[in-house]
Amino acid sequence: MSAGNSPAPQVDPSSVAADQLKSIIDRVERLEEEKAGIAGDIKDVYAEAKANGFDVKALRKLISLRKQDHDERQEAEAILELYMSEIGMA
């Protein structure tokens, strides 16, 4: 049998490892549910912004830029300007 086809390790359902595994799975599932709820909340905020006349695409870009530090943002903007110049957009 090749290494890729080896059987999965057996876990004794009464073992500490089985309890830890179940706990990890439960936590991940709970966090996934929370993440879905938060994603829905974010969608609602963007819908509110759009209803108030804001450009959602611009808001998303602004939020993305705010995640970058100043130097990283400056470098990205310089590269963008260079590329735009190279293709005749500037």
N, C-alpha and C positions, 0 to 999 in steps of 0.2 A: 504494500500500500504506500502511495507517495505521501509526502508531508501535507499536501493540500487536501488530501482525502481522509486524514486521520479523524477518528470519531471525537465528538465533543466530550469534554471532561464530564464525568458524572458528578452530580451534586446531591448529597444526601439531604432530602427535604427537612430533616430534623437538625441539620448542622447549623453552626453559627454562620457559615458562608452562605447558606440558603437564606437565612434571615437578613444578612447584609444585602444580598442580591435583591430580595423583595423590597427592602427599604430604599435601595437606590432606584429601582424601577418606579416605586410609588412617588418618590420625590421628583424624578424627571417628569412623570405624567402630570403631577400637580403644577410644576413649573411651566410645562407646555400649555396647560389650561390658562395659567396666569398670563403667559405670553400672548395667547390668542385674545384674551380680554384686553390687554394693553394695546395690541395692534388695532383692535376695534375702536378703542378710545382715541388713538391717534388718527384713525380714519375719520372719526367724528369731528375732531378738531380741524382737520383739513377741510372737511365739508363746511364747517362753520366759517372758516376763513374765506372759502370760495363764495359762500352766500353773502359775505360782507364786502365782496369786490376785490379780494386779494388774489394774486396769481399764484396758484398752488405750486406750479413748477418752479417759480422763482423762490418761493418759500423753502421748498425741498433743497434747492441748490444752496440757499443761504444757510440752512441748518447744516448741510454737509460741509460748507466752508468753515463754519464756526467750530467744527470738530477738529480741524487742523490747527496746528500751532502756527504762529506768525511766519516763521521762516519757511515752513513747509508750504504754506499758502503762497508766499512770495515766489518760491521756486516754481510751483505749478502754474501761476499766472505768467511768469516769464517764459516758460516753455510754451504755453498756449499762444502767447503773443508772437513768439518766434515761428511757430507752426502756421499761424494765421498769415503772417507776413510771407512765408515761403510759398503759400498757395494763393497769394494775391488778395487776401481778405482784409488786410490792414492798410 
